[in-house]
Amino acid sequence: MVDWSNLAIQHSKYLFNNIQSLAGNKVALIDYQHIFKNHLVDIMVWDKEHGAPALEPNVLNSAWEYIFILSKENLPKRSIKSGPDFRGTIPNIYRLNPRGKKDALAKDHGAVFPVEFAEYFIEKFTKNSVLDLFGGSGTTMIAAEKLNRSCFMMELDTHYSTIILDRWSQFTGKDPVRSDGAPWQSVRKERISKNSV
Ligand SMILES: C[S@@+](CC[C@H](N)C(=O)[O-])C[C@H]1O[C@@H](n2cnc3c(N)ncnc32)[C@H](O)[C@@H]1O
């Protein structure tokens, strides 16, 4: 997380890093804040209003997640200057109950966030473009499309990148084109015949 956060702040004005504190990473998340202490703009909390019941006895249900806001600036102020100007209108707690398993995409990807979630941050904190290094099911791309922003996205897994391209194609009614000019439908067929979908 440290490596890609460093890369992300080199290439974007601000990084919004959404992550949940769990038993396995709670200490690493404290270390993360220390490592980036000179680049920390602010911390927001995503209040999910409801935490999935913890499986372990005597463990609190996790009903919120971190959103670390970083910039490459040294000792930045708390102002976030990448989107439309605002004053006194955006709280540092963002409240949205995710649909969890009820989300239509939940069957295709185990960790989707709601489109409204991505839309909120893109609308408030960007003007032109957004970069998401962990595309998943492509939620950020759909939100960017809705808000008329460009979206640059990476996804490691071929199966998920297929879901992203299908989802974008369905949403826009357009056919994605690969950088060498190959249309999505033929790339998709190629992928299926190689059994990689
Ligand atoms: C938590 S999911 C993102 C879900 C996304 N926010 C959504 O709503 O669909 C993280 C994704 O990052 C991908 N990923 C993990 N390591 C990666 C890497 N090094 N480069 C690109 N994608 C990566 C995983 O395959 C996974 O689909």
The ligand as a Gaussian input file, in Angstrom:
#p B3LYP/6-31G(d) Opt

LIG

0 1
 C      -11.377000      -4.091000      -3.624000
 S      -11.353000      -4.452000      -5.321000
 C      -11.958000      -2.957000      -6.014000
 C      -13.458000      -2.955000      -6.136000
 C      -13.986000      -1.697000      -6.790000
 N      -13.868000      -0.561000      -5.925000
 C      -15.437000      -1.921000      -7.193000
 O      -16.341000      -1.215000      -6.710000
 O      -15.684000      -2.815000      -8.002000
 C       -9.647000      -4.392000      -5.697000
 C       -9.289000      -4.865000      -7.096000
 O       -7.934000      -4.548000      -7.335000
 C       -7.355000      -5.554000      -8.137000
 N       -5.890000      -5.493000      -7.954000
 C       -5.164000      -6.002000      -6.928000
 N       -3.853000      -5.733000      -7.091000
 C       -3.753000      -5.019000      -8.257000
 C       -2.657000      -4.448000      -8.965000
 N       -1.423000      -4.562000      -8.504000
 N       -2.909000      -3.779000     -10.098000
 C       -4.184000      -3.666000     -10.565000
 N       -5.281000      -4.189000      -9.937000
 C       -5.051000      -4.866000      -8.799000
 C       -8.016000      -6.836000      -7.681000
 O       -8.005000      -7.812000      -8.712000
 C       -9.432000      -6.353000      -7.312000
 O      -10.336000      -6.582000      -8.391000

